[in-house]
Amino acid sequence: MLFRWFRDRRRAAVRARPFPPAWQAILRRRFAHWHRLSEADRRELLGHIAVFLAEKRFEGCNGLTVTDEMRVLVAAQACLLLLHRDTDYFPGCPAVLLYPAAFARLVRTTGPGGVVHEGITAMAGESWNGLYAPASGGPVVLAWTDVQRGAQQPDDGRNVVLHEFAHQLDGESGGMDGTPRLPTRTAYAEWARVMTAEYRQLLADIRAANPTLIDRYGAQNPSEFFAVLTEQFFEQSANLKARHPGLYQQLADFYRQDPANWHPADRLDDDAHDDTAHRGLAERGSLVACVPLAAHGPPLRPLPPAFARARPAWA
């Protein structure tokens, strides 16, 4: 209790400091969602960004030098998930590791008949909280090119920062099961009812080759389902609300936001990247034949086979 009092007092002092004008200029120039928010939400977001940057360590990998622009854009996107919520600042995440672009991982999966397949996959991001040891804490790892793209393209339904920090929220409940910490038993029951129906419908639509609004990457497991839905809740909110109203309402209740009623999204100039190359290399961790392995940062290791098969009770 005493620790929390000191922590809250320290954070209040951080939020009370003037926000650096250079950082705010970065938000106006490089963060498209900034222009969708109300003035009150912008003020709240600035306070969250300040606390996030005061508490999280940033490290560059593969020779990347971390700049203020990198730190501010990561923090701004992550802190969208904190607006209006009485919550902590991703307590399972002590650090953010940034690669210049997509980074390689060795992935091992078990197929029919117990046949084990291994391959190198190009990753845009990953959250270590719950990936290898649920609720134990761990860094978020991001590709800077994808962080930029997510900041500047607010309506394509893909945002690696929102996705990976949604995993952090998922892990706060004690496991990576697609259910973040909710306030009441009734809320858990309603979440389970809606998510079960929507997840099963996505699986059925994929089997039937039906078009889906929800990104099919979410069909991997309930944890990915929640992370994908978080991306689409903030980036394709009007369509999600129209086509999946019950699902949208669950997310609106959890995040305490209604992005379908925000100002319209406008893309900012994105002249720093080749989108074709991005989608060919790191679209949702697609397998590639040869990717230079990272020389620095988290060690290369396979994903545990159980992770791909994990299913919470609601699934």
C-alpha positions, 0 to 999 in steps of 0.5 A: 500500500505504501509503495503504491502511494509513493508510485502514484505520487511520483507518476502525478509529478511526472504528468504535471511537468510540461510536455516537451514541445519537440515531442508534441511536434512528433505526435502532430507530424507522425501519429495519425491517431493524434488528430482523431482524439478530442482535446481532453483525450490528448491531454490525458494521453500526454500524461500517460506518454510521459509516465511510460517514457519515465518508467520503460527502458528502450534498447536498440538492436542490430545497431539501431540507435534509439531516438526520441521520435522512436520512444514517443511513437511507441509510447503514444500507440501503447498508451492509447490502450490506457485512456480512461482506464484506472490501470497500471502502465503495463507492469509486466513490460520493463523494456521495449527492444527495437529492431530496425526492421523485421527480425528473425525467429526460429518457429517450431510447430507440430503437425498431423501425426506428430511431425515437427516442422521448423522454419525461420519466420520474420517478425514485426513484433512479439510480447514476451509477457506470457509468451514463454512464462505467463505473468512472469513479465518480459519486454516487448520487441518491435520492428521500427519500420512497422512502428512507423507504419502503424503510427502513420496508417490509422485505418488499415487494421494493422498496428504492431504496437497495439497488438503487442501491448494488447498481449501485455494486457492479456497477460495481466490476468495471469495467463495468455488466454484472450481474456484481460483483467475484468472488473466483475464475474458478470463481466467475465461471463459476458466476455466469455459468451461473446468471444466464444461465439465470435471466435468459433464463427471466425474459425467456421468462416475460414473453413468455409472460405468466407470473407471475414472482416476480422483478420484471420491471424486471430484464428491462431488462438484466443490470445491472438484473437484478442490482440487482432481485435484490439488493432481493428477496434482502434483502426477499423472501428466503424466496420467492426461496430456495424458487423460485430456489434456485440464484440465491439461493445465488449471491447468498448466496455473494456477499453472505455472508448468508442473510436467509431465516434472519433474524428475521421482517420487521415493517413500521414505521409509514409515515405520511409518504407516500401510497403510491398517489401513489408507485406512480403517479408513480415506479414503476420510472421510469414515463413521465409527461406532466408532472413539474416538473424539478429546479432543483438537483442533476445536470443533466438529460440523456438516457440514452445509447441504448447503455445500454438495449441493453447485454448482458454475456457471460453474457446 
